Amino acid sequence: VAGARMNLSYVRIGGVIRDLPDGFIEKTREFINTFPSRIREYETLLTKNKIWLMRTKDVGVISAEDAIDYGLSGPSIRGSGVKWDVRKAEPYSSYDELDFIIPVGENGDVYDRYMVRIEEMRQSNEIVRQAMDNLPAGKFIADVPDVTLPPVEEVLSNKEARKRHFLFIAKGIRPPVGEVYVSIEAPKGELGYYIVSDGSKCPYRLKIRPPSFVNLEGLQKMIEGHLIADVVAVIGSLDIVLGEIDR
């Protein structure tokens, strides 16, 4: 549904590009009914494994205070006991209508960040289940001429729709003068966009706040006094994406 792996092509301003494909809901329900058993399998292999415990317990510790000071987010800050999640703190989409908890750790080490992710997989599975149960029928994209393209069927059959399509592509979206910051809870933490508009179709300024870039700033604090071999585990617990931290 989301499109390509790196460049998602499904989401549009005002909605999505097309309705769900046939069989999507059935396949999704099949997955959410199967996935909990897979999580139990992962835990059987790792959670109480002595070698796993030796390599993750008390490794890469960062306190709640330091995690906040470094601006960490996602599992990286929740592993330190800070209950910060944009979906709860500043709800968007339909998250305020869904029932889920925010798992947090206590010690702020690699093991706690692992356990937070394990529980988040369970919570995500239930979020998807609730979304499927309450998925509304109807339009999949808003009809707002200033910011959305007209439906393809109308473009092919209606002169005004073709004109609207042409002007939209030629002139682009022109937001009013001002600034805005909007963030979501991405898998790795807070993903935010700060945009300044001067009224033209191009942003006067655009700043992306990627979670991996910020979370990696805490690495030096986490690896103090540890072995080189521990660095790999700590970086893995932050779950960075290099594309986010390339500058």
GIPEFEN-V260550 format. One record per residue. RES is the residue in three letters. SS is DSSP state (hx for helix, st for strand, lp for the rest). PHI is phi in radians with two decimals (* if undefined). Layout:
BEGIN
res->(RES	RES)
ss->(SS	SS)
phi->(PHI	PHI)
END
This chain:
BEGIN
res->(VAL	ALA	GLY	ALA	ARG	MET	ASN	LEU	SER	TYR	VAL	ARG	ILE	GLY	GLY	VAL	ILE	ARG	ASP	LEU	PRO	ASP	GLY	PHE	ILE	GLU	LYS	THR	ARG	GLU	PHE	ILE	ASN	THR	PHE	PRO	SER	ARG	ILE	ARG	GLU	TYR	GLU	THR	LEU	LEU	THR	LYS	ASN	LYS	ILE	TRP	LEU	MET	ARG	THR	LYS	ASP	VAL	GLY	VAL	ILE	SER	ALA	GLU	ASP	ALA	ILE	ASP	TYR	GLY	LEU	SER	GLY	PRO	SER	ILE	ARG	GLY	SER	GLY	VAL	LYS	TRP	ASP	VAL	ARG	LYS	ALA	GLU	PRO	TYR	SER	SER	TYR	ASP	GLU	LEU	ASP	PHE	ILE	ILE	PRO	VAL	GLY	GLU	ASN	GLY	ASP	VAL	TYR	ASP	ARG	TYR	MET	VAL	ARG	ILE	GLU	GLU	MET	ARG	GLN	SER	ASN	GLU	ILE	VAL	ARG	GLN	ALA	MET	ASP	ASN	LEU	PRO	ALA	GLY	LYS	PHE	ILE	ALA	ASP	VAL	PRO	ASP	VAL	THR	LEU	PRO	PRO	VAL	GLU	GLU	VAL	LEU	SER	ASN	LYS	GLU	ALA	ARG	LYS	ARG	HIS	PHE	LEU	PHE	ILE	ALA	LYS	GLY	ILE	ARG	PRO	PRO	VAL	GLY	GLU	VAL	TYR	VAL	SER	ILE	GLU	ALA	PRO	LYS	GLY	GLU	LEU	GLY	TYR	TYR	ILE	VAL	SER	ASP	GLY	SER	LYS	CYS	PRO	TYR	ARG	LEU	LYS	ILE	ARG	PRO	PRO	SER	PHE	VAL	ASN	LEU	GLU	GLY	LEU	GLN	LYS	MET	ILE	GLU	GLY	HIS	LEU	ILE	ALA	ASP	VAL	VAL	ALA	VAL	ILE	GLY	SER	LEU	ASP	ILE	VAL	LEU	GLY	GLU	ILE	ASP	ARG)
ss->(lp	lp	st	lp	lp	lp	lp	st	lp	lp	st	st	lp	lp	st	st	lp	lp	lp	lp	lp	lp	lp	hx	hx	hx	hx	hx	hx	hx	hx	hx	hx	hx	hx	hx	hx	hx	hx	hx	hx	hx	hx	hx	hx	hx	lp	lp	lp	hx	hx	hx	hx	hx	hx	hx	lp	lp	lp	lp	lp	lp	lp	hx	hx	hx	hx	hx	hx	lp	lp	lp	lp	lp	hx	hx	hx	hx	lp	lp	lp	lp	lp	lp	lp	hx	hx	hx	hx	lp	lp	lp	lp	lp	hx	hx	hx	lp	lp	lp	lp	lp	lp	lp	lp	lp	lp	lp	lp	hx	hx	hx	hx	hx	hx	hx	hx	hx	hx	hx	hx	hx	hx	hx	hx	hx	hx	hx	hx	hx	hx	hx	hx	lp	lp	lp	lp	lp	lp	lp	st	lp	lp	lp	lp	lp	lp	lp	lp	lp	lp	hx	hx	hx	hx	hx	hx	lp	hx	hx	hx	hx	hx	hx	hx	hx	hx	hx	hx	hx	hx	lp	lp	lp	lp	lp	lp	st	st	st	st	st	st	st	st	st	lp	lp	st	st	st	st	st	st	st	st	st	lp	lp	lp	lp	lp	lp	lp	st	st	st	st	st	lp	hx	hx	hx	hx	hx	hx	hx	hx	hx	hx	hx	hx	lp	lp	lp	lp	lp	hx	hx	hx	hx	hx	hx	hx	hx	hx	hx	hx	lp	lp	lp	hx	hx	hx	hx	lp	lp)
phi->(*	-1.29	1.85	-1.26	-1.18	-1.65	-2.04	-1.10	-2.11	-1.61	-1.42	-2.26	-1.07	1.65	2.70	-2.29	-1.29	-2.68	-1.24	-1.11	-1.22	-1.03	1.49	-1.10	-1.10	-1.10	-1.17	-1.15	-1.10	-1.07	-1.17	-1.19	-1.42	-1.64	-1.01	-0.95	-1.18	-1.19	-1.09	-1.06	-1.13	-1.06	-1.18	-1.03	-1.34	-2.08	-0.96	-1.96	-1.19	-1.07	-1.16	-1.04	-1.11	-1.09	-1.56	-2.14	-1.25	1.03	-1.99	1.16	-1.31	-2.44	-1.25	-1.06	-1.09	-1.18	-1.07	-1.19	-1.07	-1.42	1.34	-1.12	-2.63	1.18	-1.03	-1.15	-1.61	-1.20	-1.13	-1.65	1.64	-1.59	-1.53	-1.91	-2.60	-1.01	-1.11	-1.72	-1.22	-2.40	-0.99	-2.36	0.92	-2.03	-1.10	-1.27	-1.76	-1.84	-1.80	-2.73	-1.90	-1.86	-1.24	-2.33	-1.69	-2.21	-1.75	1.21	-1.80	-1.02	-1.11	-1.15	-1.15	-1.12	-1.15	-1.06	-1.18	-1.05	-1.22	-1.15	-1.13	-1.13	-1.12	-1.11	-1.07	-1.27	-1.08	-1.12	-1.06	-1.12	-1.10	-1.14	-1.19	-2.04	-1.19	-1.39	-1.53	2.14	-1.15	-1.81	-2.62	-1.25	-1.82	-2.17	-0.88	-1.26	-2.28	-2.28	-1.36	-1.23	-1.00	-1.00	-1.05	-1.23	-1.06	-1.32	-2.13	-2.22	-1.11	-1.12	-1.15	-1.13	-1.12	-1.07	-1.08	-1.09	-1.12	-1.11	-1.18	-1.27	-1.74	1.30	-1.49	-2.11	-1.16	-1.14	-1.06	2.72	-2.44	-2.68	-2.18	-2.28	-2.31	-2.26	-1.60	-1.43	-0.96	-1.74	2.48	-1.33	-1.89	-2.18	-2.20	-1.92	-2.20	-1.96	-1.93	-1.84	1.65	-1.61	-1.38	-1.89	-1.08	-1.18	-2.61	-2.37	-2.18	-1.76	-1.83	-1.49	-1.10	-1.11	-1.05	-1.30	-1.08	-1.15	-1.09	-1.47	-1.05	-1.02	-1.13	-1.26	-1.72	-1.02	1.42	-1.74	-1.37	-1.01	-1.09	-1.30	-1.05	-1.07	-1.14	-1.16	-1.07	-1.07	-1.25	-1.42	0.97	-1.33	-2.03	-1.08	-1.08	-1.38	-1.82	-1.25	-2.30)
END
